[in-house]
Amino acid sequence: QSGLKLWGEGRGAAVCDIDGDGRVDLVAGQNGAETRLFWNHHAPPGLRVRFEGTENNPTAVGASVRWADGAKRGPWFERHAGSGYWSNDGTVVVVPRAGSIPEIEVRWPGGTLKRYTVPPQVPEMTVRP
């Protein structure tokens, strides 16, 4: 369905928004071959969420974020560390959006749930516990 084919022995893959356009890009490594970068030019831009955690967890590994609109909620997207063999996803999480997102919910490591208002038309926001 994606139209993406990588021939050879895969060694790792990671997703991140390399160019900061709100679209998740893919980086894939292969045994005995160059690392490949696949730019995402077709998805609608999402909201980039940057986490500022605590002193012991500065990038808030384990935090999850989703969009919220009244009683409607989107799927959770996690800020995790490690995503495969010698790979690690980016520290900024991209939350897909279809139109505007009035709020996001963040579940911080330890279980605290907080809501944050999303200013209209912002491409990125930073959240703190």
VMD Tcl script that builds the backbone (N, CA, C; Angstrom):
set m [mol new atoms 387]
animate dup $m
set s [atomselect $m all]
$s set {name element resname resid chain x y z} {
  {N N GLN 1 A 0.811 -1.202 0.000}
  {CA C GLN 1 A 0.000 0.000 0.000}
  {C C GLN 1 A 0.847 1.254 0.000}
  {N N SER 2 A 1.998 1.208 0.666}
  {CA C SER 2 A 2.825 2.410 0.747}
  {C C SER 2 A 3.589 2.661 -0.547}
  {N N GLY 3 A 3.822 1.595 -1.323}
  {CA C GLY 3 A 4.637 1.732 -2.515}
  {C C GLY 3 A 6.123 1.696 -2.220}
  {N N LEU 4 A 6.481 1.471 -0.974}
  {CA C LEU 4 A 7.868 1.450 -0.552}
  {C C LEU 4 A 8.376 0.019 -0.514}
  {N N LYS 5 A 9.491 -0.239 -1.196}
  {CA C LYS 5 A 10.118 -1.554 -1.175}
  {C C LYS 5 A 11.596 -1.374 -0.931}
  {N N LEU 6 A 12.095 -2.133 0.030}
  {CA C LEU 6 A 13.528 -2.142 0.315}
  {C C LEU 6 A 14.021 -3.568 0.166}
  {N N TRP 7 A 14.881 -3.784 -0.801}
  {CA C TRP 7 A 15.424 -5.111 -1.023}
  {C C TRP 7 A 16.712 -5.252 -0.235}
  {N N GLY 8 A 16.914 -6.391 0.367}
  {CA C GLY 8 A 18.133 -6.632 1.126}
  {C C GLY 8 A 17.813 -6.935 2.572}
  {N N GLU 9 A 18.865 -7.001 3.364}
  {CA C GLU 9 A 18.727 -7.357 4.767}
  {C C GLU 9 A 18.603 -6.086 5.612}
  {N N GLY 10 A 17.429 -5.886 6.159}
  {CA C GLY 10 A 17.167 -4.703 6.971}
  {C C GLY 10 A 17.910 -4.750 8.291}
  {N N ARG 11 A 18.381 -3.583 8.758}
  {CA C ARG 11 A 19.104 -3.506 10.021}
  {C C ARG 11 A 18.448 -2.551 11.010}
  {N N GLY 12 A 17.556 -1.731 10.597}
  {CA C GLY 12 A 16.905 -0.822 11.526}
  {C C GLY 12 A 16.096 0.206 10.766}
  {N N ALA 13 A 15.109 0.758 11.444}
  {CA C ALA 13 A 14.291 1.811 10.852}
  {C C ALA 13 A 13.846 2.749 11.968}
  {N N ALA 14 A 13.704 4.000 11.626}
  {CA C ALA 14 A 13.252 4.990 12.594}
  {C C ALA 14 A 12.410 6.022 11.857}
  {N N VAL 15 A 11.478 6.600 12.588}
  {CA C VAL 15 A 10.648 7.662 12.034}
  {C C VAL 15 A 10.915 8.951 12.787}
  {N N CYS 16 A 10.911 10.042 12.058}
  {CA C CYS 16 A 11.045 11.365 12.655}
  {C C CYS 16 A 10.732 12.398 11.579}
  {N N ASP 17 A 10.464 13.593 12.014}
  {CA C ASP 17 A 10.185 14.688 11.088}
  {C C ASP 17 A 11.507 15.398 10.804}
  {N N ILE 18 A 12.254 14.866 9.855}
  {CA C ILE 18 A 13.614 15.340 9.551}
  {C C ILE 18 A 13.642 16.822 9.195}
  {N N ASP 19 A 12.723 17.263 8.356}
  {CA C ASP 19 A 12.767 18.633 7.860}
  {C C ASP 19 A 11.823 19.590 8.587}
  {N N GLY 20 A 11.155 19.116 9.645}
  {CA C GLY 20 A 10.309 19.989 10.454}
  {C C GLY 20 A 9.042 20.465 9.777}
  {N N ASP 21 A 8.554 19.716 8.778}
  {CA C ASP 21 A 7.351 20.147 8.057}
  {C C ASP 21 A 6.056 19.544 8.611}
  {N N GLY 22 A 6.144 18.799 9.732}
  {CA C GLY 22 A 4.939 18.205 10.317}
  {C C GLY 22 A 4.550 16.879 9.697}
  {N N ARG 23 A 5.421 16.325 8.870}
  {CA C ARG 23 A 5.173 15.022 8.253}
  {C C ARG 23 A 6.262 14.057 8.711}
  {N N VAL 24 A 5.876 12.846 9.096}
  {CA C VAL 24 A 6.836 11.869 9.591}
  {C C VAL 24 A 7.577 11.240 8.420}
  {N N ASP 25 A 8.908 11.300 8.463}
  {CA C ASP 25 A 9.771 10.718 7.438}
  {C C ASP 25 A 10.348 9.405 7.960}
  {N N LEU 26 A 10.902 8.603 7.065}
  {CA C LEU 26 A 11.427 7.287 7.419}
  {C C LEU 26 A 12.905 7.192 7.069}
  {N N VAL 27 A 13.686 6.682 8.022}
  {CA C VAL 27 A 15.101 6.392 7.792}
  {C C VAL 27 A 15.272 4.890 7.971}
  {N N ALA 28 A 15.898 4.228 6.994}
  {CA C ALA 28 A 16.061 2.772 7.053}
  {C C ALA 28 A 17.512 2.401 6.784}
  {N N GLY 29 A 18.024 1.487 7.593}
  {CA C GLY 29 A 19.379 0.987 7.419}
  {C C GLY 29 A 19.348 -0.445 6.924}
  {N N GLN 30 A 20.341 -0.805 6.115}
  {CA C GLN 30 A 20.457 -2.156 5.585}
  {C C GLN 30 A 21.884 -2.656 5.757}
  {N N ASN 31 A 22.027 -3.931 5.938}
  {CA C ASN 31 A 23.337 -4.555 6.074}
  {C C ASN 31 A 24.106 -4.401 4.764}
  {N N GLY 32 A 25.297 -3.826 4.841}
  {CA C GLY 32 A 26.147 -3.703 3.660}
  {C C GLY 32 A 25.663 -2.685 2.648}
  {N N ALA 33 A 24.791 -1.790 3.036}
  {CA C ALA 33 A 24.275 -0.788 2.098}
  {C C ALA 33 A 24.158 0.561 2.818}
  {N N GLU 34 A 23.964 1.602 2.043}
  {CA C GLU 34 A 23.833 2.937 2.614}
  {C C GLU 34 A 22.507 3.079 3.360}
  {N N THR 35 A 22.508 3.920 4.369}
  {CA C THR 35 A 21.264 4.277 5.042}
  {C C THR 35 A 20.421 5.081 4.076}
  {N N ARG 36 A 19.115 4.830 4.091}
  {CA C ARG 36 A 18.227 5.498 3.130}
  {C C ARG 36 A 17.218 6.365 3.862}
  {N N LEU 37 A 16.947 7.509 3.299}
  {CA C LEU 37 A 15.975 8.444 3.844}
  {C C LEU 37 A 14.822 8.578 2.865}
  {N N PHE 38 A 13.612 8.416 3.371}
  {CA C PHE 38 A 12.407 8.541 2.559}
  {C C PHE 38 A 11.600 9.727 3.077}
  {N N TRP 39 A 11.561 10.797 2.273}
  {CA C TRP 39 A 10.827 12.000 2.638}
  {C C TRP 39 A 9.332 11.773 2.449}
  {N N ASN 40 A 8.555 12.263 3.364}
  {CA C ASN 40 A 7.099 12.192 3.273}
  {C C ASN 40 A 6.603 13.541 2.752}
  {N N HIS 41 A 6.192 13.567 1.497}
  {CA C HIS 41 A 5.724 14.809 0.887}
  {C C HIS 41 A 4.210 14.845 0.710}
  {N N HIS 42 A 3.519 13.738 1.004}
  {CA C HIS 42 A 2.113 13.649 0.640}
  {C C HIS 42 A 1.130 13.734 1.803}
  {N N ALA 43 A 1.535 13.380 3.001}
  {CA C ALA 43 A 0.613 13.419 4.139}
  {C C ALA 43 A 0.331 14.877 4.518}
  {N N PRO 44 A -0.860 15.143 5.023}
  {CA C PRO 44 A -1.102 16.503 5.514}
  {C C PRO 44 A -0.251 16.750 6.765}
  {N N PRO 45 A 0.255 17.962 6.945}
  {CA C PRO 45 A 1.093 18.241 8.112}
  {C C PRO 45 A 0.324 18.052 9.421}
  {N N GLY 46 A 1.018 17.516 10.406}
  {CA C GLY 46 A 0.444 17.349 11.732}
  {C C GLY 46 A 0.994 18.382 12.695}
  {N N LEU 47 A 0.629 18.234 13.949}
  {CA C LEU 47 A 1.124 19.108 15.005}
  {C C LEU 47 A 2.373 18.477 15.613}
  {N N ARG 48 A 3.490 19.194 15.578}
  {CA C ARG 48 A 4.733 18.726 16.185}
  {C C ARG 48 A 4.682 19.038 17.673}
  {N N VAL 49 A 4.867 18.013 18.518}
  {CA C VAL 49 A 4.840 18.195 19.966}
  {C C VAL 49 A 6.219 17.866 20.517}
  {N N ARG 50 A 6.802 18.856 21.182}
  {CA C ARG 50 A 8.115 18.713 21.803}
  {C C ARG 50 A 7.895 18.644 23.317}
  {N N PHE 51 A 8.524 17.664 23.961}
  {CA C PHE 51 A 8.359 17.457 25.399}
  {C C PHE 51 A 9.569 17.999 26.157}
  {N N GLU 52 A 9.308 18.691 27.248}
  {CA C GLU 52 A 10.349 19.055 28.203}
  {C C GLU 52 A 9.992 18.345 29.493}
  {N N GLY 53 A 10.778 17.358 29.853}
  {CA C GLY 53 A 10.470 16.531 31.008}
  {C C GLY 53 A 11.130 17.033 32.280}
  {N N THR 54 A 11.457 16.108 33.134}
  {CA C THR 54 A 12.057 16.410 34.430}
  {C C THR 54 A 13.579 16.294 34.347}
  {N N GLU 55 A 14.254 16.604 35.426}
  {CA C GLU 55 A 15.712 16.526 35.452}
  {C C GLU 55 A 16.196 15.105 35.180}
  {N N ASN 56 A 15.490 14.103 35.707}
  {CA C ASN 56 A 15.881 12.711 35.510}
  {C C ASN 56 A 15.411 12.130 34.182}
  {N N ASN 57 A 14.504 12.813 33.483}
  {CA C ASN 57 A 13.962 12.343 32.211}
  {C C ASN 57 A 13.695 13.576 31.334}
  {N N PRO 58 A 14.754 14.252 30.871}
  {CA C PRO 58 A 14.594 15.550 30.204}
  {C C PRO 58 A 13.789 15.533 28.910}
  {N N THR 59 A 13.784 14.423 28.189}
  {CA C THR 59 A 12.996 14.377 26.947}
  {C C THR 59 A 11.683 13.635 27.145}
  {N N ALA 60 A 11.330 13.333 28.397}
  {CA C ALA 60 A 10.037 12.736 28.758}
  {C C ALA 60 A 9.770 11.406 28.068}
  {N N VAL 61 A 10.779 10.537 28.033}
  {CA C VAL 61 A 10.584 9.202 27.479}
  {C C VAL 61 A 9.455 8.528 28.248}
  {N N GLY 62 A 8.502 7.980 27.524}
  {CA C GLY 62 A 7.341 7.330 28.133}
  {C C GLY 62 A 6.092 8.187 28.118}
  {N N ALA 63 A 6.217 9.471 27.760}
  {CA C ALA 63 A 5.039 10.326 27.648}
  {C C ALA 63 A 4.263 9.954 26.383}
  {N N SER 64 A 2.947 10.136 26.427}
  {CA C SER 64 A 2.088 9.883 25.268}
  {C C SER 64 A 1.222 11.105 25.026}
  {N N VAL 65 A 0.882 11.348 23.773}
  {CA C VAL 65 A 0.067 12.505 23.412}
  {C C VAL 65 A -1.006 12.088 22.411}
  {N N ARG 66 A -2.173 12.741 22.487}
  {CA C ARG 66 A -3.236 12.545 21.497}
  {C C ARG 66 A -4.032 13.835 21.386}
  {N N TRP 67 A -4.734 14.018 20.266}
  {CA C TRP 67 A -5.573 15.189 20.106}
  {C C TRP 67 A -6.894 14.968 20.833}
  {N N ALA 68 A -7.515 16.060 21.238}
  {CA C ALA 68 A -8.799 16.006 21.927}
  {C C ALA 68 A -9.674 17.138 21.395}
  {N N ASP 69 A -10.917 16.805 21.127}
  {CA C ASP 69 A -11.895 17.787 20.650}
  {C C ASP 69 A -13.227 17.465 21.313}
  {N N GLY 70 A -13.515 18.142 22.415}
  {CA C GLY 70 A -14.718 17.828 23.177}
  {C C GLY 70 A -14.639 16.411 23.711}
  {N N ALA 71 A -15.633 15.592 23.361}
  {CA C ALA 71 A -15.656 14.200 23.816}
  {C C ALA 71 A -14.864 13.277 22.887}
  {N N LYS 72 A -14.429 13.772 21.748}
  {CA C LYS 72 A -13.666 12.962 20.792}
  {C C LYS 72 A -12.186 12.964 21.151}
  {N N ARG 73 A -11.548 11.814 20.939}
  {CA C ARG 73 A -10.123 11.663 21.209}
  {C C ARG 73 A -9.460 10.910 20.060}
  {N N GLY 74 A -8.221 11.214 19.804}
  {CA C GLY 74 A -7.461 10.505 18.789}
  {C C GLY 74 A -6.634 9.397 19.410}
  {N N PRO 75 A -5.866 8.690 18.587}
  {CA C PRO 75 A -4.992 7.630 19.106}
  {C C PRO 75 A -3.792 8.231 19.832}
  {N N TRP 76 A -3.213 7.437 20.724}
  {CA C TRP 76 A -2.029 7.866 21.473}
  {C C TRP 76 A -0.779 7.722 20.616}
  {N N PHE 77 A 0.137 8.685 20.750}
  {CA C PHE 77 A 1.453 8.633 20.129}
  {C C PHE 77 A 2.476 8.778 21.245}
  {N N GLU 78 A 3.412 7.844 21.327}
  {CA C GLU 78 A 4.332 7.784 22.457}
  {C C GLU 78 A 5.702 8.344 22.119}
  {N N ARG 79 A 6.285 9.036 23.084}
  {CA C ARG 79 A 7.689 9.451 23.014}
  {C C ARG 79 A 8.485 8.316 23.639}
  {N N HIS 80 A 9.098 7.512 22.799}
  {CA C HIS 80 A 9.830 6.361 23.310}
  {C C HIS 80 A 11.298 6.434 22.898}
  {N N ALA 81 A 12.089 5.608 23.534}
  {CA C ALA 81 A 13.517 5.542 23.231}
  {C C ALA 81 A 13.798 4.178 22.621}
  {N N GLY 82 A 14.417 4.178 21.472}
  {CA C GLY 82 A 14.715 2.922 20.783}
  {C C GLY 82 A 13.546 2.494 19.924}
  {N N SER 83 A 13.860 2.071 18.704}
  {CA C SER 83 A 12.793 1.625 17.813}
  {C C SER 83 A 13.228 0.463 16.946}
  {N N GLY 84 A 14.405 -0.039 17.132}
  {CA C GLY 84 A 14.892 -1.142 16.332}
  {C C GLY 84 A 16.391 -1.281 16.508}
  {N N TYR 85 A 16.969 -2.135 15.732}
  {CA C TYR 85 A 18.402 -2.400 15.800}
  {C C TYR 85 A 19.189 -1.141 15.459}
  {N N TRP 86 A 19.924 -0.599 16.392}
  {CA C TRP 86 A 20.730 0.599 16.227}
  {C C TRP 86 A 19.932 1.773 15.676}
  {N N SER 87 A 18.704 1.927 16.109}
  {CA C SER 87 A 17.893 3.046 15.626}
  {C C SER 87 A 17.083 3.635 16.772}
  {N N ASN 88 A 16.668 4.863 16.582}
  {CA C ASN 88 A 15.903 5.567 17.587}
  {C C ASN 88 A 15.051 6.616 16.886}
  {N N ASP 89 A 13.745 6.630 17.169}
  {CA C ASP 89 A 12.864 7.633 16.585}
  {C C ASP 89 A 13.224 9.016 17.105}
  {N N GLY 90 A 12.754 10.040 16.424}
  {CA C GLY 90 A 13.015 11.408 16.831}
  {C C GLY 90 A 12.362 11.750 18.167}
  {N N THR 91 A 12.825 12.832 18.781}
  {CA C THR 91 A 12.291 13.242 20.084}
  {C C THR 91 A 11.019 14.059 19.968}
  {N N VAL 92 A 10.734 14.594 18.797}
  {CA C VAL 92 A 9.499 15.349 18.567}
  {C C VAL 92 A 8.458 14.382 18.027}
  {N N VAL 93 A 7.271 14.371 18.651}
  {CA C VAL 93 A 6.188 13.491 18.219}
  {C C VAL 93 A 5.245 14.293 17.325}
  {N N VAL 94 A 4.855 13.717 16.187}
  {CA C VAL 94 A 3.924 14.372 15.277}
  {C C VAL 94 A 2.545 13.763 15.476}
  {N N VAL 95 A 1.581 14.621 15.823}
  {CA C VAL 95 A 0.191 14.193 15.997}
  {C C VAL 95 A -0.557 14.555 14.719}
  {N N PRO 96 A -1.050 13.546 13.969}
  {CA C PRO 96 A -1.795 13.850 12.743}
  {C C PRO 96 A -3.045 14.670 13.053}
  {N N ARG 97 A -3.409 15.516 12.127}
  {CA C ARG 97 A -4.623 16.299 12.321}
  {C C ARG 97 A -5.401 16.409 11.019}
  {N N ALA 98 A -6.700 16.405 11.178}
  {CA C ALA 98 A -7.605 16.656 10.057}
  {C C ALA 98 A -8.351 17.935 10.429}
  {N N GLY 99 A -7.820 19.065 10.030}
  {CA C GLY 99 A -8.382 20.341 10.437}
  {C C GLY 99 A -7.674 20.848 11.684}
  {N N SER 100 A -8.420 21.557 12.507}
  {CA C SER 100 A -7.811 22.140 13.700}
  {C C SER 100 A -7.862 21.163 14.874}
  {N N ILE 101 A -6.936 21.318 15.792}
  {CA C ILE 101 A -6.896 20.537 17.024}
  {C C ILE 101 A -7.039 21.546 18.159}
  {N N PRO 102 A -8.174 21.551 18.868}
  {CA C PRO 102 A -8.327 22.543 19.940}
  {C C PRO 102 A -7.476 22.246 21.172}
  {N N GLU 103 A -7.265 20.954 21.470}
  {CA C GLU 103 A -6.496 20.582 22.648}
  {C C GLU 103 A -5.727 19.297 22.382}
  {N N ILE 104 A -4.685 19.089 23.201}
  {CA C ILE 104 A -4.027 17.793 23.236}
  {C C ILE 104 A -4.045 17.305 24.676}
  {N N GLU 105 A -4.034 15.991 24.833}
  {CA C GLU 105 A -3.899 15.369 26.138}
  {C C GLU 105 A -2.525 14.717 26.182}
  {N N VAL 106 A -1.834 14.882 27.302}
  {CA C VAL 106 A -0.522 14.262 27.483}
  {C C VAL 106 A -0.580 13.412 28.740}
  {N N ARG 107 A -0.223 12.154 28.594}
  {CA C ARG 107 A -0.048 11.268 29.744}
  {C C ARG 107 A 1.447 11.201 30.002}
  {N N TRP 108 A 1.856 11.821 31.119}
  {CA C TRP 108 A 3.267 11.896 31.480}
  {C C TRP 108 A 3.733 10.597 32.113}
  {N N PRO 109 A 5.047 10.319 32.057}
  {CA C PRO 109 A 5.558 9.140 32.760}
  {C C PRO 109 A 5.130 9.218 34.232}
  {N N GLY 110 A 4.617 8.147 34.748}
  {CA C GLY 110 A 4.074 8.140 36.104}
  {C C GLY 110 A 2.553 8.185 36.108}
  {N N GLY 111 A 1.921 8.534 34.949}
  {CA C GLY 111 A 0.475 8.449 34.829}
  {C C GLY 111 A -0.313 9.733 34.895}
  {N N THR 112 A 0.307 10.864 35.222}
  {CA C THR 112 A -0.429 12.126 35.284}
  {C C THR 112 A -0.950 12.495 33.901}
  {N N LEU 113 A -2.220 12.866 33.820}
  {CA C LEU 113 A -2.851 13.259 32.553}
  {C C LEU 113 A -3.119 14.758 32.595}
  {N N LYS 114 A -2.618 15.487 31.587}
  {CA C LYS 114 A -2.835 16.930 31.508}
  {C C LYS 114 A -3.334 17.287 30.118}
  {N N ARG 115 A -4.175 18.339 30.068}
  {CA C ARG 115 A -4.662 18.880 28.794}
  {C C ARG 115 A -3.986 20.214 28.520}
  {N N TYR 116 A -3.717 20.467 27.247}
  {CA C TYR 116 A -3.085 21.701 26.824}
  {C C TYR 116 A -3.877 22.275 25.660}
  {N N THR 117 A -4.126 23.567 25.697}
  {CA C THR 117 A -4.806 24.241 24.590}
  {C C THR 117 A -3.812 24.434 23.452}
  {N N VAL 118 A -4.252 24.157 22.242}
  {CA C VAL 118 A -3.401 24.324 21.058}
  {C C VAL 118 A -3.780 25.646 20.393}
  {N N PRO 119 A -2.857 26.598 20.342}
  {CA C PRO 119 A -3.158 27.854 19.654}
  {C C PRO 119 A -3.467 27.587 18.175}
  {N N PRO 120 A -4.389 28.345 17.598}
  {CA C PRO 120 A -4.751 28.114 16.185}
  {C C PRO 120 A -3.555 28.236 15.250}
  {N N GLN 121 A -3.476 27.330 14.315}
  {CA C GLN 121 A -2.507 27.351 13.221}
  {C C GLN 121 A -1.047 27.208 13.637}
  {N N VAL 122 A -0.744 26.796 14.870}
  {CA C VAL 122 A 0.662 26.611 15.232}
  {C C VAL 122 A 1.139 25.278 14.673}
  {N N PRO 123 A 2.354 25.235 14.099}
  {CA C PRO 123 A 2.868 23.973 13.581}
  {C C PRO 123 A 3.527 23.113 14.667}
  {N N GLU 124 A 3.968 23.769 15.776}
  {CA C GLU 124 A 4.691 23.047 16.824}
  {C C GLU 124 A 4.422 23.698 18.173}
  {N N MET 125 A 4.393 22.859 19.202}
  {CA C MET 125 A 4.297 23.392 20.550}
  {C C MET 125 A 5.137 22.559 21.498}
  {N N THR 126 A 5.584 23.201 22.582}
  {CA C THR 126 A 6.365 22.527 23.612}
  {C C THR 126 A 5.490 22.397 24.849}
  {N N VAL 127 A 5.492 21.204 25.454}
  {CA C VAL 127 A 4.701 20.973 26.663}
  {C C VAL 127 A 5.612 20.588 27.810}
  {N N ARG 128 A 5.193 21.001 28.999}
  {CA C ARG 128 A 5.936 20.704 30.231}
  {C C ARG 128 A 4.952 20.103 31.234}
  {N N PRO 129 A 5.446 19.230 32.131}
  {CA C PRO 129 A 4.530 18.637 33.111}
  {C C PRO 129 A 3.912 19.666 34.056}
}
mol reanalyze $m
mol bondsrecalc $m
mol representation Tube
mol addrep $m
